[in-house]
Amino acid sequence: MNIGYQYILLVIAGLAGMVWGIPAAHRLNKPRDIGAALAALCGIIVFALGVLLTCIPGFFR
């Protein structure tokens, strides 16, 4: 089974964005919490994309 390592990196980057962004969105002051919330949202999207492409490598072909 040939799993692309770039897809696993997407999963790791998505997890990192979620792990940092979710607590930071609650901890930071008002104007900066928006950036943390966007980082968490992007982390969720990147994580889901990485899991999808890891499980089904030719999904977008």
N, C-alpha and C positions, 0 to 999 in steps of 0.2 A: 504494500500500500504506500503510495507516494503522496505524502502530505507536504504541501508547500509551507516552508518555515516562515514565509512572509505573512501567511494567514495566522499563524500562531502568534506572531509579533503583533498583529492587529488585536487579537484577543487580550494579550498582555497590556497593550497600550490602552485599550478600552477599560480594562479593570483598573488601571492606574488612574485614569480620568475619573472614574466613578468613585474610587476610594478617596481621592483627594477632594473632588468637587462636592460630594454630598455633605460631608461635615463642614466644609469651608463655606458653603452657601448659608449655613445656619450660624456660623461663627463670625464671619466678616461683617464690617459695617455696611451701611445701605448702598452706596454706589458700587462697591467692589463685590458684593454678593451676587450681582447679576452675571459677572464674568465667571464666578465659580459655578453658578447654576448652568450656564452655557457649557462649561467644561464637563460637567456631569452629564448633560444631555448628549454632547458629542461623544463622550465615553460610552454611553449606552448604545448609541448608533454604531460606533466603531466595533464594540464588543459583539453586537448582534451580527454585523457584517462579517467579522472574523470567524464566528462560530458557523455561520451559514457557508462561507467559502471553505472552511476546514472540512465540514461534513460533505458538501457537494461542490467539489473544486470547479467544475465546468458550469456553474449555475448561470452566469451571465453570457455564455457563448451562444 
